[in-house]
Amino acid sequence: MCHTQLFDRPCNLSSLLPQMLATAFASILCLVLSYVVLQRTKKQQPSHPPGPPPKLIIGNALDIPFTKPWLKYMEWSKKFNSDIIHLCAMNTHIVALNRMEDVVELMEKRSSNYSSRPYSAVAELIGIEKLTLLLPYGGSLRKHRRFLEESFRKEAVQSCRHIVEERVHLLLDNFLHDPAEFDEYCNLLVTSVTLATTFGYDIIPGKKKDRFVELGRFAITAMSELMMPGKTLIAVFPFLRHIPPWFPGASSQRFGAQIRNAFTEHKRGSFEHVKNNMAAGTAKDSIAKRLFERGEGTDGPLQDEELLKEAISTVYLGKSGNSHIVMSVFILAMILHPVEQKRAQEEIDRVVGSDRLPNFEDRSSLPYVEALYREVLRWRPPAPLAFPRLADEADVYKGYHIPKGLLMLLCTRAITRNEAVYSEPEAFRPERFIKDDGTLIDDNMSYVFGFGRRICPGKLIADAVLWLMITSVLATFNISKAKDEEGNVIEVDAGTNRFTDAVTSRPLPFKCSITPRSRQAESLIRHAADAVLHSLDGR
């Protein structure tokens, strides 16, 4: 006999057994039904795109590639038979896009959700977090875009053509006198055009060592290196950026401080140059001068000078890095593909002749040269993996779940290797851009300059510099393999192992032979260079 605590009456255990069994059965049934409903709900919810299977707790933390990551994303795309690859590490979702149609749909048609940038502790360490390239989507970015779009209207770019032509003519003269330093002079060409158009600053001809040039070159190269995923733990543990540079083992902090100082000095010096010359009434026309005069696109006073400085600094850093890489790739491609080089030269000879140098009016009459230029951009794109975007809100695409805060990577290299679009993608074939009737196809490779609301604002000037450089060099020089002191040919390699591993990927140093095509070509170059030097002396 027993008594309950609530009721003072006897109870029989045997009489409670059926009730206990019924309760247990009901509980088990509820658990089973809950599991079924949960599984059914999971099946109804969109899944993540394919990718390497995550490990317990850490997810794909050990799978994230840090060495030339674009190659790994391309490998996974084939392995999992998907153009969209997903990883998740420590609750951070990452998606890599390997196909143009997906990039267009998300980056352009849904650009309002995919135009932001993730926070970067490394960018904050080196003082570039406020550059247009890295700003999250919002008011500041819209102001930057307004500044830059006004500065790079088609009409404004056309007014800079004489600067581009002059600097290209000086490049040809440098090639003539010191061809072994071709890469140095390509870099100098891009830098001189950028400084002249952006700040009205002329590099002294013949002077390789210029303070602005050296500061900008170091900042661009160093930033590209340190910003590469996996280069520093600061990207994973942001609090490490607060460790002082003098602390033992703080190599990234010391390197970051050097970059910050170089960038700060370059920005301060370049804008002081513009403002001092404006005050003296001697300022040359430039993007900075026009924007300082107009303020925020109006006739009123400048309301946010620092914001404007960051926007203009983005122009300098953006144009200088990628354009130099494309020029180096062009030289490398011509060494390895003499047949294509010869065909382009023959077209230039027919259209331009031998009595003058090419100019922008010739562009529409040189389809094969245009195709060769596009193929250079496709063959070895300067930024194989574009800066990541951030999903501002959750989304569903092709049945896949895109969570809020996801990092989206655009694998430019994979897009250029799509065999459905570019047959034999590893081959250098300019004719792929030409129709059977001899006209150009619509694909102008503009995507190497970015997508959607994040497209490079200075792409028109960069395009002008690259096209005229390529056309002018082809018109006046032959590019071939160099020979050593014993007359042996020095082979070159364009494999992925011969390119740097950074945000932008440039060819490692290589040797080549650059010789004038004729005495007439030499004469044209000297005459054009003399005219430029005389013009610069008179300014």
C-alpha positions in Angstrom: 0.0 0.0 0.0 1.3 3.5 -0.8 0.1 7.0 -0.6 0.6 9.9 -3.0 1.7 13.3 -1.7 -1.2 15.0 -3.4 -4.1 12.7 -2.6 -4.4 10.9 0.7 -5.7 7.6 -0.8 -4.1 4.3 -1.6 -2.9 3.5 -5.2 -2.1 0.2 -6.9 1.0 0.2 -9.1 -0.4 -2.5 -11.4 -3.4 -0.3 -12.2 -1.0 2.6 -13.3 1.0 0.4 -15.7 -1.3 0.8 -18.7 -1.4 4.6 -18.1 2.4 4.7 -18.0 2.8 2.7 -21.2 0.3 4.9 -22.9 2.2 8.0 -21.9 5.5 6.5 -23.0 4.0 5.5 -26.3 2.6 9.0 -26.8 5.9 10.6 -26.0 7.8 8.3 -28.5 5.2 9.0 -31.1 5.6 12.8 -30.6 9.4 12.5 -31.0 9.0 10.4 -34.2 6.5 12.9 -35.6 8.7 15.8 -34.6 11.7 14.2 -36.3 9.7 13.5 -39.5 8.4 17.1 -39.6 11.9 18.5 -39.0 13.4 16.4 -41.8 10.5 17.3 -44.1 11.1 21.0 -43.3 14.8 20.6 -44.0 14.0 19.1 -47.3 11.7 21.9 -48.2 14.2 24.6 -47.3 16.8 25.5 -49.9 20.1 23.8 -49.5 23.6 25.2 -49.8 25.5 24.8 -53.1 27.9 21.8 -53.5 31.3 21.9 -52.0 33.8 19.9 -49.9 32.1 18.2 -47.0 32.6 20.1 -43.7 34.3 18.6 -40.7 32.8 18.6 -37.2 32.9 22.0 -35.4 35.4 23.6 -37.7 33.5 23.1 -40.9 35.7 23.8 -44.0 38.3 25.9 -42.1 41.1 23.5 -43.2 39.8 23.4 -46.8 39.8 27.1 -47.6 42.6 27.6 -50.2 45.2 30.3 -49.6 47.7 29.6 -52.4 46.3 30.7 -55.7 42.8 29.9 -54.5 41.2 30.4 -57.9 42.8 27.2 -59.0 41.3 25.2 -56.2 37.8 26.7 -56.8 38.1 25.7 -60.5 39.2 22.2 -59.4 36.2 21.8 -57.0 33.9 23.1 -59.8 34.9 20.1 -61.9 34.9 17.6 -59.0 31.4 18.5 -57.7 30.1 19.3 -61.2 28.9 22.7 -60.1 29.7 26.2 -61.2 28.8 27.4 -57.7 30.9 26.1 -54.8 30.1 26.5 -51.1 32.2 26.4 -48.0 31.5 27.2 -44.4 34.1 27.8 -41.7 33.4 29.0 -38.2 29.9 30.1 -39.2 31.1 32.1 -42.1 29.6 31.0 -45.4 31.6 31.4 -48.7 30.4 30.9 -52.2 32.6 31.0 -55.3 31.1 31.8 -58.7 32.8 30.2 -61.7 30.4 31.0 -64.5 29.4 34.3 -66.2 25.7 33.8 -66.1 25.7 33.5 -62.3 27.8 36.6 -61.9 25.5 38.6 -64.2 22.4 37.5 -62.4 23.7 38.2 -58.9 26.2 41.0 -59.4 24.2 43.0 -61.9 20.5 42.0 -61.9 20.5 41.7 -58.1 23.2 44.2 -57.4 21.4 45.9 -54.6 22.0 42.8 -52.5 25.6 42.0 -53.6 27.4 45.3 -53.9 28.8 45.6 -50.4 32.2 44.5 -49.1 33.1 42.5 -46.0 35.0 44.1 -43.2 38.8 43.7 -43.6 41.0 44.0 -40.6 44.1 44.0 -42.9 42.7 47.0 -44.8 42.2 48.8 -41.5 45.7 48.0 -40.5 47.2 49.6 -43.6 44.8 52.5 -43.7 42.9 51.8 -46.9 39.5 50.7 -45.5 37.9 54.0 -46.8 39.0 53.5 -50.4 36.2 53.1 -52.9 37.2 49.5 -53.6 36.7 48.4 -50.0 33.7 50.6 -48.8 30.5 48.8 -47.8 27.5 49.7 -49.8 25.9 52.9 -48.5 26.1 56.7 -48.5 29.8 57.0 -48.6 30.2 54.6 -51.5 27.4 56.5 -53.4 29.3 59.8 -52.9 32.5 58.1 -54.2 30.7 56.8 -57.2 29.3 60.3 -58.0 32.7 61.9 -57.8 34.3 59.2 -60.0 31.5 58.8 -62.6 31.6 62.6 -63.2 35.3 62.4 -63.6 35.3 59.5 -66.0 32.5 60.3 -68.4 33.4 59.4 -72.0 33.9 63.1 -72.9 36.3 63.6 -69.9 38.3 60.5 -70.9 38.6 61.6 -74.5 40.1 64.9 -73.3 42.9 62.9 -71.7 43.9 61.1 -75.0 46.7 63.5 -75.8 48.3 62.6 -72.4 48.0 58.9 -73.2 49.6 59.3 -76.6 52.5 61.4 -75.3 53.3 58.9 -72.6 53.1 55.9 -75.0 55.5 57.7 -77.4 58.0 58.1 -74.5 57.6 54.4 -73.7 58.5 53.6 -77.3 61.6 55.8 -77.0 62.6 54.0 -73.7 62.2 50.6 -75.4 64.4 51.9 -78.2 67.3 52.9 -75.9 67.0 50.4 -73.1 64.8 47.4 -74.1 66.1 45.2 -71.2 64.2 47.4 -68.8 60.9 46.9 -70.6 59.0 46.0 -67.5 60.2 49.1 -65.6 59.1 51.3 -68.5 55.7 49.7 -68.7 55.2 50.4 -65.1 56.4 54.0 -65.6 54.0 54.5 -68.5 51.0 53.5 -66.4 52.2 55.5 -63.4 52.9 58.6 -65.5 49.5 58.6 -67.2 47.7 58.0 -63.9 49.6 60.8 -62.1 49.1 63.2 -65.0 45.4 62.6 -65.4 44.6 62.3 -61.7 46.8 65.0 -60.1 48.3 67.0 -63.1 51.7 65.7 -62.0 54.4 65.1 -64.7 57.1 62.6 -64.1 60.5 64.1 -65.2 61.4 62.3 -68.4 64.5 60.0 -68.1 64.3 60.1 -64.3 63.4 56.6 -63.1 63.5 57.3 -59.4 60.7 59.6 -58.6 59.3 59.9 -55.0 55.7 59.6 -56.1 56.5 56.7 -58.3 58.4 54.8 -55.7 55.8 55.4 -52.9 52.9 54.3 -55.2 54.7 51.3 -56.5 55.6 50.0 -53.0 52.1 50.7 -51.7 50.4 48.9 -54.6 52.7 45.8 -54.6 52.7 45.5 -50.8 48.9 45.9 -50.4 48.3 43.2 -53.0 50.6 40.9 -51.1 49.3 41.5 -47.6 45.6 41.5 -48.6 45.9 38.0 -50.1 43.9 35.5 -47.9 46.2 33.4 -45.8 49.1 35.9 -45.8 48.5 37.0 -42.2 46.6 35.9 -39.1 45.2 39.4 -38.7 42.6 38.5 -41.3 41.3 35.7 -39.1 41.9 37.3 -35.7 41.3 41.1 -36.2 42.4 42.0 -32.7 46.0 41.1 -33.6 46.1 44.4 -35.6 46.4 46.2 -32.3 49.7 44.6 -31.5 52.4 47.3 -31.8 54.9 46.9 -34.7 57.9 46.7 -32.3 56.5 43.6 -30.6 58.5 40.4 -31.2 57.0 38.4 -34.1 54.7 41.2 -35.2 56.0 41.1 -38.8 52.6 41.7 -40.4 52.1 44.7 -38.1 55.5 46.2 -39.1 54.8 45.6 -42.8 51.4 47.1 -42.4 52.8 50.2 -40.8 55.2 50.6 -43.7 52.4 50.4 -46.2 50.2 52.8 -44.2 53.1 55.4 -44.0 53.8 55.1 -47.7 50.1 55.4 -48.6 49.6 58.4 -46.3 52.7 60.2 -47.6 51.7 59.6 -51.2 48.1 60.8 -50.6 49.3 63.9 -48.7 52.0 64.8 -51.2 49.8 64.4 -54.3 47.0 66.5 -52.9 49.3 69.2 -51.6 50.8 69.3 -55.2 47.3 70.0 -56.6 46.2 72.5 -54.0 49.5 74.5 -53.9 49.4 74.8 -57.7 45.8 75.8 -57.7 46.6 78.5 -55.1 49.4 79.7 -57.4 47.3 79.6 -60.5 49.6 77.0 -62.2 47.6 73.8 -61.7 47.3 71.7 -64.8 43.9 70.1 -65.6 43.3 66.9 -63.7 40.6 64.9 -62.0 41.6 66.2 -58.6 41.6 69.9 -59.7 38.2 69.6 -61.3 36.7 67.9 -58.3 38.2 70.4 -55.9 36.7 73.2 -57.9 33.3 71.7 -58.2 32.9 70.3 -54.7 30.4 67.4 -54.6 29.4 67.7 -58.3 28.0 71.2 -57.7 29.2 74.8 -57.9 29.2 75.0 -54.2 32.2 74.6 -51.7 33.7 71.2 -51.1 31.9 69.6 -48.2 33.9 66.5 -47.6 37.5 66.8 -48.7 38.7 63.6 -47.0 36.1 61.5 -48.7 37.1 63.0 -52.1 40.7 62.3 -51.4 40.0 58.6 -50.7 37.9 58.4 -53.9 40.7 59.9 -56.0 43.4 57.8 -54.3 41.4 54.7 -55.4 41.8 55.8 -59.0 45.5 55.9 -58.7 46.0 52.6 -56.9 43.5 50.8 -59.1 44.7 51.9 -62.5 48.4 51.5 -61.8 48.4 47.9 -60.6 46.3 46.0 -63.1 47.3 47.9 -66.3 51.0 47.2 -65.6 50.2 43.5 -65.3 48.3 43.4 -68.6 51.3 45.0 -70.4 53.7 42.4 -69.0 51.3 39.6 -70.1 51.2 41.2 -73.6 55.0 41.1 -73.9 55.0 37.5 -72.6 52.3 36.4 -75.0 54.1 37.9 -78.0 57.3 36.0 -77.1 55.4 32.8 -77.1 53.1 33.5 -80.1 55.1 35.0 -83.0 52.5 34.0 -85.6 49.8 36.0 -83.9 52.2 38.9 -83.4 53.1 38.9 -87.1 49.4 38.8 -88.2 48.7 41.9 -86.0 51.6 43.7 -87.4 50.5 43.1 -90.9 47.1 44.5 -90.2 48.6 47.6 -88.7 50.9 48.0 -91.7 47.9 47.9 -94.0 45.8 50.4 -92.1 48.3 52.7 -90.5 51.2 52.4 -93.0 54.8 53.2 -92.1 54.7 57.0 -92.2 53.1 57.6 -88.8 52.4 56.0 -85.4 49.0 54.5 -84.6 46.3 56.7 -82.9 42.9 56.2 -81.4 41.1 56.9 -84.7 42.6 53.7 -86.1 41.0 51.5 -83.5 37.8 50.6 -85.4 39.9 49.7 -88.4 42.1 47.2 -86.6 39.8 44.2 -85.6 42.6 41.7 -85.3 44.6 43.9 -83.0 41.5 44.5 -81.0 41.0 40.7 -80.8 44.6 40.2 -79.7 44.1 42.8 -77.0 41.0 41.0 -75.7 42.8 37.7 -75.8 45.6 39.1 -73.6 43.0 40.1 -71.1 41.4 36.6 -71.2 44.5 34.5 -71.4 46.0 35.7 -68.1 43.5 38.0 -66.3 45.3 40.4 -63.9 42.9 39.6 -61.0 42.1 35.9 -61.2 39.9 36.2 -58.1 38.0 39.5 -57.6 37.6 41.2 -54.2 34.8 39.4 -52.3 31.2 40.8 -52.1 28.9 40.6 -49.1 25.3 39.4 -49.2 23.3 42.1 -47.4 20.2 39.9 -47.1 19.4 36.3 -47.3 18.5 35.1 -50.8 17.7 32.0 -52.9 19.4 31.4 -56.2 18.9 28.3 -58.4 17.3 26.6 -55.4 20.3 27.3 -53.2 20.2 29.2 -49.9 22.3 32.3 -49.7 22.5 33.3 -46.1 22.8 36.9 -45.0 26.5 37.9 -44.5 27.8 35.3 -47.0 31.1 36.1 -48.7 30.8 35.8 -52.5 33.9 35.3 -54.6 34.0 35.9 -58.3 36.5 33.6 -60.0 37.5 35.5 -63.1 40.0 32.9 -64.0 37.3 30.2 -64.2 35.1 32.5 -66.3 37.9 32.8 -68.8 38.3 29.0 -68.9 34.7 28.2 -69.7 35.1 25.8 -72.6 31.5 26.4 -73.7 32.4 30.0 -74.4 36.2 29.8 -75.1 37.2 26.6 -76.9 40.7 25.4 -76.1 40.8 28.0 -73.3 44.5 27.5 -72.5 45.5 28.4 -76.1 46.3 31.9 -77.1 43.8 32.4 -80.0 42.8 36.1 -80.8 40.6 34.8 -83.7 38.1 33.5 -81.1 36.8 37.1 -80.9 36.3 37.5 -84.6 33.2 36.4 -86.6 33.4 34.6 -89.9 32.7 37.9 -91.7 35.7 39.5 -90.0 33.9 41.7 -87.5 34.3 41.4 -83.8 31.9 39.5 -81.5 30.2 41.3 -78.6 32.4 39.8 -75.9 34.8 42.7 -75.2 36.3 41.2 -72.0 35.1 44.2 -70.0 34.4 42.0 -67.0 38.1 42.0 -66.1 37.4 45.6 -65.0 34.7 44.4 -62.6 30.9 43.8 -62.4 27.8 45.7 -61.6 28.0 48.6 -59.2 31.6 47.7 -58.4 33.0 48.1 -61.9 36.3 50.0 -62.1 35.4 53.7 -62.6 38.7 54.3 -64.5 38.2 51.4 -66.9 37.9 53.7 -70.0 41.3 55.4 -69.4 42.9 52.0 -68.5 41.4 50.6 -71.7 42.8 53.5 -73.8 46.3 53.2 -72.3 46.4 49.4 -72.9 45.1 49.5 -76.4 47.4 52.3 -77.6 50.4 50.7 -75.9 49.8 47.3 -77.5 49.1 48.8 -80.9 52.1 51.1 -80.9 54.6 48.5 -79.7 53.3 46.1 -82.4 53.7 48.8 -85.0 57.3 49.6 -84.2 59.0 46.6 -82.6 59.5 42.9 -82.9 59.3 40.9 -79.7 61.0 37.6 -79.4 62.9 35.3 -77.1 66.2 36.6 -75.7 69.6 34.9 -76.0 72.3 34.5 -73.4 75.9 35.5 -73.9 76.7 32.3 -75.7 73.8 32.8 -78.2 71.5 30.2 -76.6 67.8 31.0 -76.6 66.4 31.8 -73.2 63.1 30.0 -72.8 60.1 31.5 -71.1 57.2 29.9 -69.4 53.6 31.3 -68.9 52.5 28.5 -66.5 50.7 29.3 -63.3 53.9 28.7 -61.3 55.5 31.6 -63.1 52.9 34.1 -61.8 52.8 35.8 -58.4 50.4 34.7 -55.7 48.6 37.8 -54.6 45.3 39.7 -55.1 46.7 40.6 -58.5 48.8 38.0 -60.3 51.7 39.2 -62.4 54.3 37.3 -64.4 57.5 36.7 -62.5 60.5 38.4 -64.1 61.4 37.2 -67.6 63.8 38.2 -70.4 63.0 39.0 -74.0 64.3 40.7 -77.1 62.7 43.9 -78.2 64.1 45.3 -81.5 62.8 48.0 -83.9 61.1 46.7 -87.0 62.9 49.2 -89.3 64.9 52.4 -89.5 61.7 54.1 -90.4 60.1 52.9 -87.1 63.2 54.2 -85.2 62.8 57.6 -86.9 59.1 57.9 -86.1 59.8 57.0 -82.4 62.6 59.6 -82.1 60.6 62.3 -83.7 57.5 61.6 -81.6 59.5 61.5 -78.4 61.3 64.8 -79.2 58.0 66.4 -79.7 56.7 65.2 -76.3 59.8 66.4 -74.5 59.6 69.8 -76.1 55.9 70.0 -75.1 56.7 69.0 -71.5 59.5 71.6 -71.3 57.1 74.3 -72.3 54.4 73.5 -69.8 
